Amino acid sequence: MSPALRTRTTSVEASKAPAAPNASGSVLAVQQALFAAGETHSLEFRRSQLRTLRRLLTTQQTVLARALKEDLGKPASEIVTGELGFVVREITRLLQRLGRWSRPQKVSTPLLLWPAKSRVLREPYGPVLVVGPWNVPLGLALTPAVGALAAGNTVVVKPSEYAPNTASALERLVNDNFASGYFHVVNGDASIAAALSAQPFSYVFFTGGVEAGRRVYQAAAKHLCPVTLELGGKNPCIVREDANITVAARRIVFGKFVNAGQTCVAPDTVFVPARLKAPLLEALGTALDAFYGTDPHISPDYGRIVNPRHFARLMALLRGADVCRGGQADASELYLAPTLVDGVDPGTPLAREEIFGPILPIVSYDDESQLSEQLSRMPKPLALYVFTEDRRAAASWRVRHPSGALGINDAGSHVMNPELPFGGLGSSGLGSYRAEETWRTFTRPLAVLERSTRMDLALRYPPYSPRALATMKRVLEPQE
């Protein structure tokens, strides 16, 4: 165990936490007990714990960055923007907003309840289970977790076993520095995730594939447990006749090939007018050379595929495809070059399945109405990207094709704005978080009515005289 990770700094005393729990369900019992004690409701306690986590992420960034590099070949730039820096910035933003969000919301009170005052509080749910993905194994496990902690919940995190080095580093970081009843990491394979999902947590937050998300949803439904599902899908990228091809190409390449294409918001297929297809392909190639050089294999800014299984899946998707750029692969290094495919057969897996890798089909279209009809037969995506100078056209695509997010003249960058909510709909997800949505996701509204005992109007109690009924009727009449 890395000595650098063994620093007990939590303000939740070790004496309050029983022995380290396991995945059989005792972890939940421990967290239920601590939550019931009420300490996590304290605003100062929450702030203290978030500051502790932020400090640990900063001081242990070398250890964590090494693990991310070992698992996914993460370039330093992606660790800063999408992993460590992503979480640190989220914690800082939460600390800035917590005081305002925690204030009770005063609401009006009907005259029939006078004298009284009413307010709405946002209360934490209790023990929260966060199941993280492998593609952004630190950022997408900790970002929802810190939101849940900020809201006053306790948290169990199950990282993906497909990023084992990062999962182990995260386990040491959290479990060596926080009481198990407050914040705990449980590692293991899919059976551990299933066992945790079957427990009666107060809230479940899952990021991953659609089928796994369905299983988590079904397990939570047995306990009537609220869930957030951050899934994925095939994100269409539409280049219109009036698009700036040079700028579009750069932004599409950036959005697609970051993390070697292994992001849920990556453009999945680019649709371009037939007459612009050749210029776009040329511009995409120019952008690839500018970003990763003529040999991306040696680029310090280009990542690797997560494991042999996913590498084999991607290579199978390329069978029979018309590769017009890239396609070079090295199984020993899990390297697949940024790859452009000229067109795609609608019946192939490349057209039907989420690619989730560095393969980008470029498909031409002649008529936008036909393209719209084609896209309407696809599941609702996590993101829709439209490159155009016509704002009305972009709005039209937004109305006709609902999606979790809309990028106009950009692809994938919306996740870099912490003020924007993130989430899907339909098979791309359920619920959202980030910005104020994080607070709303991990808290529930509590209605509070406080009445004075100095007066007690007889009007509201039976038996009701005609005069009393007439008075109540006047009170209930709408006032404009």
N, C-alpha and C positions, 0 to 999 in steps of 0.2 A: 504494500500500500504506500502510495506517495506520501512522505512526511509533510509535504507542502499542503496537503488537504486535511491534515488532522489538527484543526483548530476549533475548539468548542467555543462558539461566540454567541449562541442564541440566548435571548432573555427569558425563554421558557426554561425553567430550571430542570436539570436532568432528573431531579428527585420526583418531579411531577409525571415523568414518563415511565411507564412500565418497560419491561424488557422489549427489545426490538421485535416488532411483529412480523408475521409472515403473510403469504398470499392466501392463506386458508380462510381468512375472515377476521382474524384477531386484529389485523391492522385497522379494520373498520371499527371494531369495538373500542380500541384505544382512542381513536379520533373522536368517536361519539362522546366518550367520557370527557375529553378535554374541551370539546365544543360546548357541552352542557355546563361546564364550569363558568363559561361566559367571558373568559379572558380575551378571546379573539375579537370581541365586540369593541374593545377599547381602541380608539383612534390612534393613540400614542403607541400602543402595542403593535398595531399593524404597520405604522410608519417605521418603528424600530426594526421589525423583521424584514421589511423591504430594503431598508438601508443595509442591513447585515448581508442580505443576498447580493445586493449590488456590489458591495465591497468585495465579497468572495469571488464574484465573477470577474472583477477587475484584477484582483491580486493573483488569481489562478488562471488567467487567460492563456498563459503559455501551455499549461497542462491540457486545457480544454481544446485549444487550437491544434495541438498535436494529435489528439484523439480524432478530431474532425478530419484532419489530413489523412490519418490512417484509414478511416472508414470510407471516405468519399473523395479523397484527393482534393479537398476544398482549398482553393486559392485563398491567400490572406485577405484579398479584397472582399470575397464572399463571406468570410468569417466575420469581418467587421460589419458589413452591411446587412447580412441576412441571419447571422447567428448571435455572437456575443454582443456586438454593438446594438443589434436589434432589441435584445432583451434589456440591456442596460438603459437604453433610451425609453423603453416602455415603462420601466420601474420609475425613472425620473419623472415622466409625465404623470404617472399615477400619484406619486408623492405630491406633485403640484396641484392636483385636482381633488384629492381625497377629502380635504376639509370642506370644499364647496359641495361636493356630491353627497357628503354625509349629513348635511343639514336637513332637518325635517321640512317638508313642503306643506305650507299652510294652505288650507282650502276653506271655502265658505261653509257655513252651517245653517240649515233651515231654521226658520223662526220657531217651528213647533218643538225644536230641541233646545231652545234657549232657556237658561244661560248655559252655553257650552262652546267649546272650540274643537276644531277638527284639523288633523294633519295626517300626512302620509310619510311613513318611514320606509327606508329601504333596508331590509334585514337579510343577513347571510342565510344560505340554505342549511349549511352544516358540512359534513364531510363530502368533499368533491373528488371524483376520480377523473384524472386527465390521462388519456391514452394518446401518446405521441407517435408521429410517423418517422420514417427513416430518412427521408430526403432532406429535411432540415431538422435533424434530430435534437439539437439543443434549442434552437429558436422556437420551433413549433410545439415543443413540450413545455418550455418555461413561460412563454408569453401568456397562454391561458392560465397557467398555474399562478403567475404573479397577479393576474387579474382576480383570480379566486381568493388569493390570500389578502389582497388589498380590500376586498369586500367583506372580510371577516370570517371566511370559511377556513376549514382545515383541508389539506390536499394530500392525495396520494397520486404520484406520477408513475405510469408504466411506460418507459421508453421502448422504442422499437429494438427488437433483438437483431435486426438487420444492420444496425450501426453499433456493434458490441463495444467498441472502445469508448465511444461517446457515452453509451449507456452506463458503463462501469465508472467512468469519470464523474458523471452526473450523480450516480449513486453515492460515491464517496463524498462528493462536495456537499450534498444535502444531508445524508444520514449521519455524517460526522459532525455536523454543525447545527442541526435542528432537532428538537425533540420529536420522537416518532409519532407522538399524538398530534403534532401540529403539521409537519411537512415531512413526507417520507417518499422514497423511491423504491419501487419493487421491480426487480429485473426478472426476466424469464422469457419463455417462448409464448406462442399463441395460446397455449393451454392456461398459462398464468393470466393472460389478458382476459380469457373467457371466464376464469374463476373469479377474477375481480369484478368483471361486468355483471356477474350473477348475484353479487352482494347488494344489499339494499342501501347503496349510497344515496345521499340527498340530491346529488346532481352528477351527471356524467358528461364529459366533454371529450369527443373523439375526433381525431384527424387521421384520415387514411383513405383506403379504397371503398368503393360503393358497397361491395358485397360484405366486407367486414363491418361497415357502418350499419348495414341492415341487421346483422347479428347482434351488434351492440344495442341497437334500438329495440329489438325484440326482447333481449334480456332485461333492459331497463323497464319495458312496458309491464313486466310481471310485477314490478314494485310501484308502478305508476310514477316512475322517477323521471323528472324533466331531463332533456338531453339537448346538446348542441352537436351537430354532425358537420364537420368540415371535410367534404369529399372532393370530387374532381369531375372530370369529363373532358369532352373535346371542345376546346375553346376556339371558335371560328375567328379568323382574322380577315377582314374584308378590305381590300384595296379598291377604291373607286377611281373612275376616270380622271377626277380632278386632284388626285392625291399627289403630294410631293414625293416622287419615287425614291430619290436619294435619301431623304430624311426617313421615309417609311422603312427602307431597307435597313438602315442603321438601328432603328428602334425595334424592328422585328427581330433582327439578329441578337440584339442585347436581351430582349425579353425571352427569346426561345432558348438560347444556348448557355445562359447562366446556370450553374450547377449541372452542366452537361445535359440540359433539357429536363432535369428531374425536378420540376416544380409543377404544382397543380394549376398555376395561372399561366403557364407557357402557352403561346399560340400553338394550336395543334395542327391546323391546316390553314394555308393562306389561299384566299380566293381572289383572283385578279382578272380584269378584263383581258380578253384574248390578245388584243393588240399591245398590251403592256407587259405581257408575260416575259418576253425575252429581255426587255430593259430591266424588269424587276430582278430576274435571275442574275443578270450581270451586276446590278447594284448590290444584291445580296452577297455575291462572291467578293466584290470589292470590300464590303463591310467585314466579311469574315477574315480577309487578309489583313485588314487594318487592326482588327481586335486580337486575333490569335496567330497571325503570321501565316506563311505558306505551309508550315508544318505545325498544326495545333498540338501534335504529340509532345512537343518540347515547350509549349507555351506555359508560363507560370500562372496564367490566368484561366486555364481550362481544366475542368475536373475530370473525374472518372465515374464509371458505373458502379453502383453500390456493391454488387456481388455477382458471381457467375450465373446464377439463375436469371437475373434480370438482363444480364449481358446476352445470354442465349435467347431470351424472349425478343430482344431488340433485333438480333441478327435474323431471327425467324421472320420478323416483320419486313425485313429488307429482301427476302427471297422473291425474285421475280419483279422487283420494283425497278423503275427506270431512274437509276441514280445519275444525276447530272453534276454532282459536286460532292466530294468527300467519300464516305463509305469505307475508308481504311479502318482496320480494326486490329487490335492486339489483345487476345484473350488473356494472356499471362499478366497484362497490366490493367485489364478491364477497361481498355481504351477503345472508344468509338469516335471517330472524327465527326465534326459537325457535318451533317449530311443533308443535301437538298435532293428531293425526289420530284421529277417532272411528271405531274399528274398522278392519279391514283385510281385504281379500279374500284368502283363502289362496293363490289362484293368481297374484297379482301379484308383481312384483319386490320391492315394499315388504315383503311377507311372507317372501320367500325369500332375499333378499340382505342382507348386513350393511349397515346404513344408513350408519354412519360420518359422521354429520352431524346438524344440529339438528332432526331430525324424530322425533317420539315417538308411535307408535301406541298407543292405549288400547283394549284388547280385553276384552270382558266374558266371563265364564264362569259356568255354573250349578252345575257339579259338579267337585270337585277331581280325582276319579278320571278324568273325561274329559279334563281339562286335563293331567293326568299322562300319559295315553296320547298326547295330541297332542305334548307335549314330548319324549316318548321316541322319536318319529320324527325329531327334529332332531339335527344333529351335536352332540357334547359341547361346551358353551360354555366360554369363558375364565373366566366368572364367572356365578354364579346368585345372585339376590337374593330374599330372602323377608322380607316384612314381616308380623310376627306377634308376639303375646305368649306363644305356646305353644312352648316350646323343643323339646318332643317332636315337634311338627309340623315344625319347621325341620329337626330331625334326620332325619325321615322323607323330606323332600324331598332332603336331602343324599345319603341312601342310594340312593334311586330314580333320581336324576339326577346322576351324577358330573360335576364341573366342576373347572376349575383353581382356583377360589376360591369361597368361600361368604360372602355378606354377609347378616347377619341384622339387619334394621331399619336397613340402610344400603346405599348403592349407590356403588361405585367408590372408597370411602375406604380400602380395604385397601392400596392402593398407597402410601398416605402413611405406612404403618408400616414402617420399614426392618428391623424384626425378623421380618417375615413373608416367606416365600419367594413368588416370583412365577413363574407358569408355567401352561401349559395342558395339555391332553391330547387325543389324537385330532387332529382338524383344527384345534383351537385352539392346538396347540403341542406341543413335545417338549422335556422338560427344564425346569429352573427356575434362578433365581438370586435374589440379594439375601439378606440375613441370612447365615447360615453356608452357605446353598446356593451363594452366590457363590464361596466358597472351594472347595467341593467340585466345583463346575462347572468351574473353571479349573485344578484340580490333579488329578493321578492318584495313586492309592495305590501306594507302592513298598514291597514286602516286603524287610526287611533281617534276615538271620540272621548273627550274629557268633559264631563258635566259637573257643574257646581251643585252643591247640596243646599245652598242658601235659599234657593227658590225651587218650587216644583209645581209647574202649571197643572191645574186640575183638568184643563181643557183636553189634554191628550189621553185621559183615562176614561174607561166606561164607568157608568152608562153615559151615552152621548145624547145631549139635548139637541133639539132642532137648531138652537143658536150655536152650539158648539160645532155641529156639522157644517153649518153655513160658514162659520169662521174658518174651519179647516179647508173648505172648498175654495174660499178666497185666497188662502195662503198657497194652495196648489195651482192656482191659475198662472199660466206663463206670464212672465214680465219681460218686456223688451225695451 
